[in-house]
Amino acid sequence: MLFLAIALALSVAFVFLPMGVSRLTGTHNPDAEKLSEYECGFPAFESPRSQFDVRFYLVAISFIIFDLEAAFLFPWAVTLDDTGVTGWLGMMVFLTILAIGLAYEWKKGALDWE
């Protein structure tokens, strides 16, 4: 219960303390530009209830996958001397699976923008 109370107190402090400090120091000056919606760098031009193109999500998921791939390549490259041939073969299997996934995604047209 003590840990729960500390976590609750810290989360409340991290949420409400910056808002209170901004109001006390005078940095809280809302205007039309600050209160406008921001989405992808341009103002919204359609209803928020309209359907969003699924290709956006596919490209975003692909970016996350290949970003994680790069994050796995750095530690692998540093420890390649220690892992030897087994580590190299394991990474080649990993990269092959990702390459097959990219080829499949490309073949299905998920990366084509019209």
Phi, psi and omega per residue, in radians:
M1 nan -0.574 3.137
L2 -1.127 -0.769 3.112
F3 -1.111 -0.681 3.100
L4 -1.104 -0.739 3.125
A5 -1.135 -0.714 3.115
I6 -1.159 -0.744 3.117
A7 -1.098 -0.726 3.111
L8 -1.134 -0.753 -3.140
A9 -1.130 -0.729 3.123
L10 -1.166 -0.734 -3.139
S11 -1.157 -0.687 3.080
V12 -1.127 -0.718 3.136
A13 -1.125 -0.730 -3.125
F14 -1.230 -0.393 3.126
V15 -1.557 -0.871 -2.988
F16 -1.597 -0.426 -3.130
L17 -1.126 -0.808 3.091
P18 -1.094 -0.619 3.112
M19 -1.158 -0.735 3.126
G20 -1.156 -0.719 3.128
V21 -1.136 -0.698 3.135
S22 -1.141 -0.618 3.102
R23 -1.243 -0.633 -3.138
L24 -1.295 -0.577 -3.104
T25 -1.557 -0.109 3.084
G26 1.515 0.164 3.122
T27 -1.465 -0.064 3.131
H28 -1.569 1.581 3.123
N29 -2.207 1.445 -3.119
P30 -1.206 2.393 3.015
D31 -2.391 -3.130 -3.053
A32 -1.085 -0.640 -3.128
E33 -1.192 -0.710 3.135
K34 -1.223 -0.555 -3.089
L35 -1.557 -0.073 -3.137
S36 -1.287 2.700 3.124
E37 -1.262 2.541 3.109
Y38 -2.209 2.141 -3.141
E39 -2.608 1.961 3.055
C40 1.064 0.406 3.035
G41 1.465 0.024 3.094
F42 -2.445 2.679 -3.117
P43 -1.165 2.601 3.133
A44 -1.162 2.413 -3.126
F45 -2.157 0.024 3.116
E46 -2.244 3.009 3.092
S47 -1.175 2.497 3.120
P48 -1.152 -0.283 -3.133
R49 -1.567 -0.024 3.135
S50 -1.271 2.697 -3.102
Q51 -1.283 2.483 3.127
F52 -1.717 2.516 -3.113
D53 -1.140 2.272 -3.071
V54 -1.193 -0.360 -3.137
R55 -1.119 -0.524 3.080
F56 -1.037 -0.782 -3.127
Y57 -1.195 -0.657 3.128
L58 -1.123 -0.738 3.114
V59 -1.177 -0.672 3.117
A60 -1.123 -0.739 3.105
I61 -1.146 -0.692 3.091
S62 -1.086 -0.726 3.114
F63 -1.077 -0.761 3.141
I64 -1.111 -0.737 -3.138
I65 -1.076 -0.822 -3.091
F66 -1.329 -0.402 3.015
D67 -1.203 -0.734 3.076
L68 -1.148 -0.606 3.080
E69 -1.053 -0.791 3.117
A70 -1.110 -0.641 3.112
A71 -1.159 -0.531 3.098
F72 -1.402 -0.425 -3.104
L73 -1.261 -0.591 -3.094
F74 -1.125 -0.931 3.112
P75 -1.117 -0.574 3.110
W76 -1.111 -0.755 -3.128
A77 -1.150 -0.624 -3.134
V78 -1.217 -0.653 -3.061
T79 -1.764 0.302 -3.091
L80 -1.119 -0.591 3.100
D81 -1.112 -0.633 -3.120
D82 -1.344 -0.648 -3.065
T83 -1.428 -0.496 3.066
G84 1.221 -2.569 -3.062
V85 -1.173 -0.609 -3.137
T86 -1.111 -0.759 3.098
G87 -1.149 -0.662 3.129
W88 -1.158 -0.770 3.128
L89 -1.142 -0.683 3.098
G90 -1.075 -0.721 3.121
M91 -1.224 -0.601 3.109
M92 -1.159 -0.651 3.058
V93 -1.106 -0.769 3.122
F94 -1.057 -0.817 -3.141
L95 -1.175 -0.598 3.098
T96 -1.139 -0.747 3.106
I97 -1.088 -0.739 3.114
L98 -1.160 -0.671 3.117
A99 -1.146 -0.680 3.085
I100 -1.122 -0.720 3.091
G101 -1.094 -0.715 3.107
L102 -1.149 -0.739 3.111
A103 -1.094 -0.711 3.109
Y104 -1.106 -0.777 3.141
E105 -1.117 -0.710 3.133
W106 -1.153 -0.742 -3.140
K107 -1.122 -0.645 3.132
K108 -1.300 -0.173 3.120
G109 1.480 0.332 -3.113
A110 -1.243 -0.374 -3.106
L111 -1.727 0.015 -3.134
D112 -1.466 2.221 3.071
W113 -1.927 2.369 -3.111
E114 -1.823 nan nan
